[in-house]
Amino acid sequence: MNRRVLGHWVARLLVAAVFVINVQCGLAFILKPASYTSALELTGASGMYFIQAMGIVFLMWNATYPPVILRPAKHRLLFGVVISQQVIGVAGESWLLSNLPFWHTALASTAARFIFFDTLGLIALVSAFLVSRDRLPS
Protein backbone atom coordinates (compact mmCIF):
# COMPACT_ATOMS: atom_id res chain seq x y z
CA MET A 1 0.00 0.00 0.00
CA ASN A 2 1.52 3.34 -0.96
CA ARG A 3 1.85 6.29 1.41
CA ARG A 4 -1.02 8.24 -0.14
CA VAL A 5 -3.50 5.39 0.19
CA LEU A 6 -2.30 4.64 3.71
CA GLY A 7 -2.71 8.33 4.62
CA HIS A 8 -6.28 8.30 3.35
CA TRP A 9 -7.12 5.23 5.46
CA VAL A 10 -5.50 6.72 8.56
CA ALA A 11 -7.50 9.91 7.96
CA ARG A 12 -10.73 7.94 7.59
CA LEU A 13 -10.10 6.12 10.86
CA LEU A 14 -9.25 9.31 12.77
CA VAL A 15 -12.27 11.25 11.46
CA ALA A 16 -14.55 8.25 11.99
CA ALA A 17 -13.37 7.90 15.60
CA VAL A 18 -14.22 11.54 16.34
CA PHE A 19 -17.55 11.12 14.52
CA VAL A 20 -18.52 7.99 16.47
CA ILE A 21 -17.68 9.57 19.83
CA ASN A 22 -19.61 12.74 18.98
CA VAL A 23 -22.66 10.83 17.72
CA GLN A 24 -22.58 8.56 20.78
CA CYS A 25 -22.54 11.64 23.02
CA GLY A 26 -25.38 13.25 21.08
CA LEU A 27 -27.53 10.12 21.26
CA ALA A 28 -26.82 9.73 24.98
CA PHE A 29 -27.97 13.31 25.57
CA ILE A 30 -31.16 12.68 23.57
CA LEU A 31 -32.01 9.27 25.01
CA LYS A 32 -30.91 9.71 28.67
CA PRO A 33 -30.96 13.43 29.44
CA ALA A 34 -31.56 12.86 33.17
CA SER A 35 -28.08 11.29 33.39
CA TYR A 36 -26.50 14.65 32.55
CA THR A 37 -28.63 17.26 34.31
CA SER A 38 -26.64 17.39 37.55
CA ALA A 39 -23.26 17.66 35.79
CA LEU A 40 -24.63 20.63 33.88
CA GLU A 41 -26.38 22.07 36.95
CA LEU A 42 -29.81 21.78 35.34
CA THR A 43 -33.07 20.56 36.84
CA GLY A 44 -36.54 19.47 35.87
CA ALA A 45 -38.22 19.27 32.52
CA SER A 46 -36.48 22.37 31.18
CA GLY A 47 -33.07 20.90 32.08
CA MET A 48 -33.85 17.63 30.34
CA TYR A 49 -35.20 19.51 27.32
CA PHE A 50 -31.99 21.55 27.13
CA ILE A 51 -29.80 18.42 27.32
CA GLN A 52 -31.82 16.81 24.53
CA ALA A 53 -31.49 19.98 22.45
CA MET A 54 -27.70 19.80 22.94
CA GLY A 55 -27.84 16.21 21.70
CA ILE A 56 -29.64 17.32 18.56
CA VAL A 57 -27.00 20.02 18.04
CA PHE A 58 -24.28 17.35 18.37
CA LEU A 59 -25.95 15.34 15.60
CA MET A 60 -26.37 18.42 13.39
CA TRP A 61 -22.72 19.34 13.93
CA ASN A 62 -21.64 15.90 12.75
CA ALA A 63 -23.65 15.84 9.52
CA THR A 64 -20.55 17.14 7.75
CA TYR A 65 -18.38 14.16 8.72
CA PRO A 66 -19.60 11.25 6.49
CA PRO A 67 -18.40 12.70 3.15
CA VAL A 68 -15.02 13.46 4.73
CA ILE A 69 -14.81 9.93 6.13
CA LEU A 70 -15.60 8.43 2.72
CA ARG A 71 -13.30 10.64 0.61
CA PRO A 72 -10.97 12.76 2.77
CA ALA A 73 -8.76 13.88 -0.12
CA LYS A 74 -11.71 14.86 -2.30
CA HIS A 75 -13.67 16.90 0.25
CA ARG A 76 -10.92 19.28 1.41
CA LEU A 77 -13.20 22.29 1.79
CA LEU A 78 -15.69 20.31 3.86
CA PHE A 79 -12.78 18.88 5.84
CA GLY A 80 -11.81 22.48 6.62
CA VAL A 81 -15.37 23.12 7.82
CA VAL A 82 -15.16 20.08 10.14
CA ILE A 83 -11.90 21.36 11.60
CA SER A 84 -13.34 24.89 11.93
CA GLN A 85 -16.34 23.52 13.81
CA GLN A 86 -14.00 21.74 16.20
CA VAL A 87 -11.91 24.89 16.73
CA ILE A 88 -15.08 26.88 17.46
CA GLY A 89 -16.13 24.21 19.96
CA VAL A 90 -12.83 24.20 21.83
CA ALA A 91 -12.54 28.00 21.80
CA GLY A 92 -16.16 28.53 22.84
CA GLU A 93 -16.02 25.96 25.63
CA SER A 94 -12.74 27.46 26.87
CA TRP A 95 -14.22 30.95 26.86
CA LEU A 96 -17.30 29.77 28.74
CA LEU A 97 -15.16 28.01 31.34
CA SER A 98 -12.95 31.07 31.80
CA ASN A 99 -16.05 33.17 32.59
CA LEU A 100 -17.70 30.65 34.91
CA PRO A 101 -17.92 31.72 38.56
CA PHE A 102 -15.67 29.56 40.76
CA TRP A 103 -18.51 28.05 42.81
CA HIS A 104 -19.87 26.09 39.81
CA THR A 105 -17.51 23.16 40.37
CA ALA A 106 -19.66 20.45 38.76
CA LEU A 107 -20.23 22.58 35.68
CA ALA A 108 -16.53 23.51 35.51
CA SER A 109 -15.56 19.85 35.69
CA THR A 110 -17.96 19.00 32.87
CA ALA A 111 -16.67 21.90 30.77
CA ALA A 112 -13.07 20.77 31.34
CA ARG A 113 -13.97 17.26 30.12
CA PHE A 114 -15.59 18.70 26.99
CA ILE A 115 -12.51 20.84 26.34
CA PHE A 116 -10.19 17.87 26.85
CA PHE A 117 -12.08 15.55 24.51
CA ASP A 118 -12.70 18.24 21.91
CA THR A 119 -9.01 19.14 21.96
CA LEU A 120 -8.12 15.49 21.36
CA GLY A 121 -10.69 15.49 18.53
CA LEU A 122 -9.13 18.62 17.06
CA ILE A 123 -5.67 17.02 17.14
CA ALA A 124 -7.07 13.91 15.43
CA LEU A 125 -8.86 15.95 12.76
CA VAL A 126 -5.85 18.15 11.95
CA SER A 127 -3.66 15.05 11.81
CA ALA A 128 -6.16 13.38 9.48
CA PHE A 129 -6.23 16.48 7.28
CA LEU A 130 -2.45 16.46 6.99
CA VAL A 131 -2.04 12.75 6.26
CA SER A 132 -4.84 12.73 3.67
CA ARG A 133 -3.21 15.29 1.39
CA ASP A 134 -2.62 14.00 -2.11
CA ARG A 135 0.86 15.48 -2.09
CA LEU A 136 2.68 14.14 0.90
CA PRO A 137 6.16 15.39 1.72
CA SER A 138 8.88 12.83 1.00
LINDA-V600885 format. One line per field, one symbol per residue. psi: psi as a letter, one per 20 degrees, with the letter a starting at -180 (. if undefined). burial: b if it has 9 or more other C-alpha atoms within 8 Angstrom, else e. A space follows every 10 residues. Layout:
psi: ???
burial: ???
This chain:
psi: prhggghhhg ggggghgggg gggggghghg hlhhiighhj lqrahhghgg ghhhgggggg hjhigghhgg mhhhlgghgh gggggggggg ggggggghjp qhimgghhgg ghgggghhgg gggggggggg ijqhnqq.
burial: eeebebbbeb bbbbbbebbe ebbebbbbbb eebeebbbbb ebbeeebbbe bbbbbbbbbe ebebbebbbe bbbebbebbe bbbebbbebb eebbeebeee eeeeebbbeb bbebbeebbe bbebbbbbbe bbbeeeee
